[in-house]
Amino acid sequence: MQLRLLEYYVVLAREKHFARAAAACNVTQPALSAGLVALEGLLGKRLVERDRRFIALTADGAAILPWAQQIVAMLDGLHHAADATAGTLRGDLRLGAIPASMPVVGLLVQTVRAGHPDLTVSVRSLTSREIERGLAAFELDAGVTYLDHEPPAQVVSVPLYSERAIFLTRAGGHGDGVSEIPLGDAVSQPLCLLHEGMQNRRILDAHLAARGLAVHPCATADSYVALVAMVESGAHASIVPDAYASLLPTERWARVIPFDIPLPPSRIGLIVSDRSPISQLPKATVLAARNLVLPPSFSRE
């Protein structure tokens, strides 16, 4: 069996679209379709329901997918192991990161590439659950996510730092002239927050419930860029991780205010799948995470 056919199938199962899968594999759509037909012929099974487009995997297709993913990943691992003997890695390191961790991702990427300058790094902003699924399906090499709330299973983790929640508002509005804010006062403001599919929001809701509070945001988003933009407009305030404080223009419009009684910290760290042997790309990322030097503003407690 040609391993290239399995690669076509794995990418098609991920993309669920023939044209996108063909582009990802750097082949024409007819070539990818012919490869799928050839694979089905070799296995004697129909793997994909389709007419002129992708509809779904068949039961047989879903059954073989984890094995196909593992074979393709093992072949990639073989190539990376061979590269490692020459002292440097090549290829594409696929990193998933929750939005809360984005302020440190640049430093992590810099540290990885300092040891392996021929690597390219693809960073995807994902939820914690998407990161777990991506690692399990061999679609990610590593992830940066929360370690203690809804802890990921079957992973090796490297703690990086602990975050605390802070109140963000616009200068000239609520919060001017105060150095701390009560949590109850903060949640009574017109807030924009991450939506409930994001783990940061679920953590916040749990901490509020523990204090007998609940929050009903006026607007939600899946990125802190969107939240900051809404706060800058002057119509909303927000609750964001303190890691973003250094990125906010506090000398212009932003007011960052700690809570009078801080919320419990949440640990964020690197995770890779706990598999043996561990591939060279996850191994290099773990080493970089252990050697990562963060600014003093990032607490490890």
N, C-alpha and C positions, 0 to 999 in steps of 0.2 A: 504494500500500500504506500502511495506517495504521501509523505507527511504534509505536503503543500495542500492536499485535498482536505485534510483535517483542519488546517489553518483557515481555509475558506469557510468551512462549516462553523468553526468557533466564532469567527468574526461575524458571519451572517446571523448566528443565534444572538449575538450581542447587539448588533445594529438593527435587526428585524426589518431590513430594507436592502434590496439587492444592489441598488446603485451606490448607497453609502458603503456597503460591505466591499464592493468591488474597488471603490476609491481607497478604502483603508488598506486593501491588499495590493494596491498598485497594479491592478489588472483591469481588463475591460469587463463589462457586465456579462457579455456572452461567455467569456472565459470562466468567470466565476460560476455561472449557471451550468456550464459543461462540467466543471469540476464537481459540483454538487451531484449531478446525474451520475458521474463516474463513481463517486463515493457510494451513492445509493446502490449502484450496480454491484460494487464489490461486497457490500454488506448484505445485499438482498433484502433491503428494507427501505421503505419510503421514510425520509427523515423530516421533510418540510411540506406542509400543506401550502399550495400556491396555485394561482391561476396566472395572471400577468404580474402579480405582486406577491410579496411575502404575506402569508396569513398567520401561520403559527407553526410551531414544532409539532410533529406527531408524537404519540406516546413513545414510539421507538426512538425518535430523535431526542426527546427529553431524557430518555434512559441512557443514551450513549454520550450525552453532552459532557457530564463531569469527567468521563474517561478521556474524551477528546481534548478537553481543556488541560487535563493533567499531562497528556502526552506532548502537547504543544509547549506547555510550560517547561517540561523536562528537557525538551530539545533546546529551548532558549537558555536554560540553565547550563546545559552542556557547553554551548558556545561561550557563555560568560565565564565559565570555569576555565576554558582554554585561554580566553583573553587575560584572565587574572594571572596566569603564569608569566605573562609578559610584563606584569607590574601595573597595568592600568586597565580599566574597564571601558568598553564602548557600548553604544546602543542607547536606548531610551528608558530612563527610570521613571516609572509611573507612580506618582505620589498623590493620594487623596488627602484632603485636609478640611476639617470643619471650619466654617467661617471665623469662629472665635480665635482660631490659631494662626490666622493669616499674618499677623504682625511678626511672627517668628519664622515663617516659612522661608523668607528670603535668606535669613542667616543659616538655616539648615541646608538650603540648596547650595549656598556659598561654601559651606563646610564640606559637603559631599564632593563638589566639583574641585575643591582645592586638592583633594587626593586623586581625583579621576577627571582631569580636564577634558577628556574626549567624550565624556558622558553628556547627553542632553537630558533634561528633566522636564517632564510634563506634569504640571500641577493642576488638579481638578478640585474645585470647591464642591464638597459633598456633605451629606448628612452623616452622622455616625453610623446609622444603619446601612447606608449605601457603601460606606468604607468597609464594613464587615462583609457585606455581600461581594464587593469587588475583590477583596483578599481571598475569600473562599473560592471564587470563580477564576482565580489566577489573572484577573484583569487589572489588579494593582500590585505593585511590589511592596508598598508600605503605606501607612496612613498616620495622620496626626489627629488625635481625638481625645475625648474624655476617658479617663481610666477607671473611675470609681462609680459613677452613676451609670446604670445599665452596662456593667463592665463587659467588654468584648471577650468572647470565648476562644480558646485554642490559639492564643497569640503569645508572642514574646513582646514585652513592653519595656520602654525606657522612659521614665518620668522626665519631663523637661522643665515645667514650671507650674505654679498654682495661680489661678486667676481669681479675682474678686469682682463683684458687680459694683458699678458706680452709676451715678445719675448724670445724665447729659441733657443740658438745656441751652437755650440761646441767651446770650448776654442781653440785658435789658428786660428780661422777663422774670418768671418765678425762679428764685434761687439767687438773685443778686443780693450781695451783702451777707450771705450766710456761708459758713465754712463746712457745715454738715447738714444733712437733711434726714428727718425721720422717714422710715420706710413707708409708713401709712400716708404721710404727706406726699411722697413721691408717686405712689400708685393712684392717688386721687387726681393727678394731673392728666391732661389729654396725651396719652402715650402712644408711641409707635414701637412695636416689638417684633422680634422674630415670630414666625407662626409656630403652632404647636407641633408641627412635624420636625422641628429642630430641637436637638437635645438641650441646648442652652436654655430654651424657653421652658422645657419640661423641668429642668433643674430649678429655674426661677420660680415656677408655679409651686413646686414642692416646698421650697423654702418659705414662700409666702403663706402656704397652707399651714405650715408648722407654726406660724405666728398669727394664725387666725385671719389672714388677709387673702384677697383674691384680686386679680387684675383683669380689666376689660379694655384692651387697647382699641384706640380709634382706627388704627391702621396696622397692618402686618406686612412683613417682607421676608425674603430668604437670604438677605445679605445686609451686612452692616453699612455698606456704601449707601444703600437705599435709606436705611434708618438715619444715617448722618445727614443725608440730603433733606429728609423731611424735617429733622430738627433745625437745620440751617434756615429752612423756609420760615420758621418762627411759629408754626401752628402746633407743633408737637414737642414733647420731650421724650427721652428714652432711657432705658437701663442697658448698659453695655459693659463688656469686660474691661478691666483696667488696663489690659494690654494695648487698647486703642488710645489711651490717654496721650501717649507720646506722639501719636499721629494727628491729633486734633489741633486746629489752629486756635488755641486758647488766647493768643494775643489779639485775635480778631473778633470772632463771634461766639466761639464755644465756651461754655461754662461746665467744668467737670467737678462734681461735688460728691464726696464720699458720704456713705450713710453713717448716722450717729452710732448705730449698732451694726457693725459690718455683718454681711451675710457670710456663711461658711465658705471657705475657699474650695475650688474644684481643681483637681490635678489634671493636667493635659500632658500627653506624652506620645511618643512614637510607638506604633505597633506594626509587627510583621507576623505572618502566619507561622505557627509553631510546627514546622515540617522538617523532616530530616531526609536528605541533606538540605540545608538552607542554601538557597541560590545566592550567587555572588552579589547581585544588586541589593536585595534586602540586607545581606550581611554588611555591605559597605554603608548602607543607610543607618543601621544600628550603630556601627562604629562612629559615624559622624555625629549621631545623636548623643552618644556618650562623651564625645569630645567637644560638644557644642558649648560655646561661651556666650551667655546672654548678658545684656546690660543689667546693672544692679536693680533697675526698676522691676525686673521679673523675679518674683519671689519663688523659691523652691519649697516653701512651707505651706 
